[in-house]
Structure formats: structure tokens, C-alpha cells
């Protein structure tokens, strides 16, 4: 897999996680730990995207 394709895949995963975080936070039975874990995953992806994009 090329770096460009890998970056595109990471960005797609990041966007999917963003949507999932929003959906989870809107849920009346939101588990704060679940939201926190999703945000950590999102941050890790963002850091990897920044590392590969530079």
C-alpha cells in the first residue's frame, strides 16, 4: 500500500471515529469511558496522519 493510499485510509477512519463520537455523545445512555476511548483512538490516528503527511 502506498503512503498516499494509507493516508487516505487513515483519514477515512478518523472521520468515521468523529461521527461515532458525536453519535455516542448524543445517546442518552452515554458511557463516558467509551467516549474517552474513541477520542484516544481518534487522536492516535490524527498523530499518525500528521507524522506521515510531513
N, C-alpha and C positions, 0 to 999 in steps of 0.2 A: 504494500500500500504506500502510495506516495505521501509526502508530507502534506501537500495541499488537500488530498482526499482525507487524510487523518484529521486535519484541522476542521474540515467541513463536518465530519462525523462528530467531533468533539463539540463544535458549536451547536449542532442539532441536539445532542444530548443535553447541553447546557440549557437550551431553550425549553426542552421537554421538562427538565427539572424545575425551571422557573414556573412553568404552568402548573406543575404538580404542587409546588409550594403554595401558590396562590389558591388552588383548589382546596388544599388541606387546611389552610388558614381560614377559609370561608366556612368550612364544615363546623357544625355546632359541637361535635364531639372531638374537637381537635386535640391531638396528643402533642404537647409542646416538645417532647423529646423526638418525635417523628419529624416535626418541622425543623428542629435543630439539626438532625442528621441529614435531611435533604439539603439544607443550606450548606452544610460542610461538604457534601458531595459536589454541590454546585461550585463552591469556592475552589475545590481541588481541580475541577475541570477548567475553571477560569484561569487558574495559575498555570496549568499545563498549556492552555491555548496561548497565553502570554509568552511562555517560555519558547514554544515552537514558532510563534509568529515573529519573534525578534530576530 
